[in-house]
Amino acid sequence: MNAPAPAHDRAPSGEPGSDELARRSLLAFIITFTLARIVVLLIMARRIPNLYFFLDRTHVHHLNYGIFLLSGVGAYLLFADPHGNARRRAAFAYGIAMALTFDEFGMWLHLGGSYWQRASIDATVVVAALLGFLAYARSIKRFEKRHVRAFIALGIAVAAFVVVVYDVSMYIGTLEGPRLRELELASSP
């Protein structure tokens, strides 16, 4: 006889469980973090045009987009009480917002400084690990085809990140702290 499913797995028909919502958030988090880093690296290496948003001469960092999106997702979940697919989309948007915010964690932790602070990478790894734990804590025997598709999408995102990091590292790999800051400032208008 099988044991009853944990409370976080039980949901009314069509309603996502907390583990499914965590998987969606994790997928969005990793893909968004990877794409954000790829875009920043390509801009800094001058392989693509400067896509940064500026107000006057102030660079609006993507952590601001994440903060606004987190605020919107939180308000939506609190006041609209979505169900089914709307809740799944909110979980995906939450993952995007978390990635945009924590990718620049070092900047808001130290109230400024370089985008490249170690604290940003550390925070991103911790958030991804926590989401991963929530997402995949249940038995691997219960994986379905959609879980395999998500794993493949994550693998493709990681592979793309590795390719871009390798390519760009040929250009900026020999630069260190002050030079990275100069390069970051040089990409401003």
Number of C-alpha atoms within 10 A of each C-alpha: 3 4 5 8 9 8 9 12 14 14 11 9 7 9 15 19 16 17 20 19 22 24 24 23 28 30 24 22 27 23 20 20 23 21 17 17 16 19 18 18 20 18 19 21 19 14 11 12 12 15 11 15 14 12 7 8 9 10 14 13 16 18 20 14 15 23 16 13 20 20 13 16 19 14 12 15 15 10 9 10 10 14 14 13 12 15 17 21 17 21 24 22 21 25 31 25 29 26 30 25 26 27 29 26 24 21 20 15 12 11 8 11 12 18 19 17 16 12 19 20 15 15 18 22 15 12 18 21 13 13 22 17 15 19 19 15 10 14 7 8 6 7 11 9 8 9 14 11 11 15 14 12 15 18 13 13 18 15 13 15 19 14 12 16 18 13 15 19 14 10 13 17 12 9 13 9 11 10 12 18 15 12 17 18 13 10 17 14 12
